[in-house]
Amino acid sequence: MIKAIAIDDEPLPLEILEAYCNDINFLKLEKTFTQTGEAKKYLQKHPVDLIFLDIHMPAISGIEFYKGIEQDTMVIFTTAYSEYAIDGFNLSAVDYLLKPYSQERFEIAVNKANDYYNFLHQKETKEQKHIFIRAEYSLLKIPIADIFYIEGLADYLKIHLLNAKTILTRMTMKTMLTKLSPKEFIRVHRSFIIPFSLITGVRNKIITLRDKEIPIGSSFEESFFQEFKDR
């Protein structure tokens, strides 16, 4: 069960959100607040898993409030101003809801939060089937089996998928490697991470992934061929 609170300076959006929450069986909305000060005091004694947080509030913005929270808590921002979406994205929000939002859109957001919550609390011995990537102003769930290869572009990565459009995310190759199992993926070039399972051939310093050719970088050559030989 995900424990949540909601903060909004207007009572009506809180009433709507509370009604939406009542229809979600994995979510418990423990309390709502119109004052950020009261919410902060509550969080100091009662940690929660998720905050529904309005961005545009009079005393302090939701953005600044969330930056000041000491605990690691998921957040779904709510706002009537679409230009704030990028701010929520930069703060690693699970999602943002543009007011007025429907119950269907609300359910999409909380299902993302539930997926991410389950991912964070899964047993380490459990086989990893998904990774979570922040892109398109949201948190995206990507099946491991769908990853074709990953391409580095300065501070961004292009995640090429087998049966879906390519995802562009702001992340380093090093950070991406921490999300992937070394038994399934390997970095073969400063700009490429590939899955072992899709390798169809290796010739000289070129790896073939189905119909895609990936170069092997000189500094990754020894580690790749050693790992490839052991499989």
Secondary structure, DSSP 8 states (H G I E B T S, - for coil): -EEEEEE-SSHHHHHHHHHHHTT-TTEEEEEEES-HHHHHHHHHHS--SEEEEES--SSS-HHHHHHT--S--EEEEEES-GGGHHHHHHTT-SEEEESS--HHHHHHHHHHHHHHHHHHTS-TTS---EEEEEETTEEEEEEGGGEEEEEEETTEEEEEESSS--EEEE--HHHHHHHS-TTTEEEEETTEEEEGGGEEEEETTEEEETTEEEE--GGGHHHHHHHHHT-
